[in-house]
Amino acid sequence: MKAVVMYRSNTGFTRRYATWIAEELGCEAIDMAVSPVDVGDFDVVVFGSWFHAALVPGSKECKHLMAEHPDVPFVVFVVGATKPEETEQTAEALERTYPKADYPDLPRFYLRGGFDYPSLSFMDKMLMKMMFKELEKKAASGDADAAEGLAGMREGFDATDREAIGPLVACAKELAVGRACR
């Protein structure tokens, strides 16, 4: 099996998952911001990025590569701070980026990362300050989820979990040998 994991990472959580996935698949993890990838040479391509204001950086490049190489199976994973059990929010964001009507056979995975305020760009820090104010209002009105979210973002957290990649790795292996993911 010849696989590749290509990724975009901002604060390191996506890079960590990409590295773990590449180790499990016995392949290389390549930062798309640094090096282009010729995906036509692979049996399966795994693309990973993070949610950024409900957008997925690098997704346009990924979609372009999928269109150029329709015979190469892709697997997509997106990393975010949202708890995995809050599936509605992550499913909506994935659907906006990779609509099932356009990508019916594309396996999509959500992996929980973390939040590292000091690693954000200046602009992202400004946007987060606005979000903090909104969460503060909700928390003050008794919204326990807002209070918990605000505390986690202010303190930062790392919720990466190597075991969470198991289903994704199994899917990539199935696709590499020509079988659909279960």
Number of C-alpha atoms within 10 A of each C-alpha: 14 15 22 26 28 27 28 23 20 15 18 16 23 25 22 17 28 28 18 19 23 20 13 14 19 13 15 16 24 20 17 19 11 9 9 10 15 10 22 15 13 15 20 26 26 24 23 31 26 29 17 12 10 15 14 21 20 19 19 12 11 21 15 11 18 19 11 12 15 10 11 19 21 29 21 23 22 24 24 22 21 19 16 14 8 9 12 10 14 22 14 13 18 22 15 13 16 20 13 14 8 9 13 9 13 17 21 19 18 23 26 21 25 22 22 19 16 10 12 14 12 10 9 14 14 12 12 16 12 12 12 18 12 14 20 18 13 16 17 12 11 11 13 12 12 19 17 12 17 20 15 16 16 13 10 13 15 13 15 19 13 12 8 14 20 11 13 21 18 15 19 27 21 15 21 20 12 13 11 15 16 8
